[in-house]
Amino acid sequence: MPCATPPTPAYQEKLASIPKESFLFGPSPIQCLPRLTAALGDKVRIYAKRDDCSSGLAYGGNKVRKLEYLVADAKAKHATHLVSVGGVQSNHTRAVTATATASGLNAVTVQEKWVPIDPPLYDQTGNILLSRLMGGDVRLNNEPFHIGHKTATQEAFAEIEKAGGKPYYIPAGASDHELGGLGFTNFVVELAEQEQTLKLPFFDTLLVCSVTGSSHAGLIVGAVAEGRGRKVIGIDASGKPAETKAQVARIARNTARLLDVKLVIPDEAIVLDERFHAGIYGIPGPGTIEAMKLAARTDALITDPVYEGKSMDGMIQLIKEGTIKPGSTVLYVHLGGQPALNAYSSYFGGEELK
Ligand SMILES: *Cc1c(COP(=O)(O)O)cnc(C)c1O
């Protein structure tokens, strides 16, 4: 008899049966960070899984992984337009525009005043430049930050329908949607395969930035379903952690239910550290900037001031204070975001010769 391969768990079979587009190069790379590890005293081993390098579509990032599922659904429903919302420097709306474009669909993105600052070229460079370059229909308004559903998209919806098109609504961050948690549930399946085939150590701690919540929620579902005791630590960058945590819990439980009715997400699995958001969405604090500099100046790992710099700050502090225990093997889940960096140049000097 041939060797028996273990049966695929029910949640993985269900996950594999849900249609998705193919927007990624393949599994995102995993990189060792030896100089950052050394700078933090060699107490834990630090790696990064580079979802910022996962796709050829307009610099990729976490939204592209989620959108593989949502765009497949949009196409199945014969949509002509993807409609979504974000801040002026939203990575998400850039990814919606990219995945729409690469699928032969149109994108309408409502871009709101989620961050109350106006540095030079804020509404002309970085992500918004890329959306315009791809031919996206970018619409600016003055609404403030909120991770919930936004009314301005309804107007775009009505307008597209009136013109005979079929719009498909994608909520902020592609999160609060029945398929929003699937991309990052699959991330854990992908990670476990990479650990095996690449002979990597078992990552006992996954660290991730959390705002609209479905990246974090998907990782929680993946880790709980897998049942190997991986910890998932979310670092809030929304500045409104109660709302983010509630949304993470809701998306995790809806995603679990969709994949396997027997899969229960316990409260203890939902961990969101609230100390590193620097008080507000979209604006870095001194700790954010220091963390960005340390990652850049050790392993040339580039993070952004809105999201990944805050989760980097969190990871560094959790290692220093021992919340991430010595001996751990940590995976920093890099979700992208570098295109926004240019809009934040004023935080990094370079004024000397003026
Ligand atoms: C959107 C985003 C996040 C937050 O992910 P959510 O799934 O919205 O919680 C983190 N980092 C980057 C770079 C992002 O674009």
The ligand as an ORCA input file, in Angstrom:
! r2SCAN-3c Opt
* xyz 0 1
  C      -4.586     48.113      4.978
  C      -3.220     47.934      5.515
  C      -3.010     47.415      6.805
  C      -4.133     47.046      7.722
  O      -4.761     45.862      7.294
  P      -6.283     45.614      7.644
  O      -6.617     44.312      7.028
  O      -7.032     46.785      7.102
  O      -6.408     45.601      9.138
  C      -1.706     47.263      7.246
  N      -0.663     47.595      6.482
  C      -0.824     48.096      5.243
  C       0.374     48.464      4.458
  C      -2.104     48.282      4.712
  O      -2.247     48.789      3.481
*
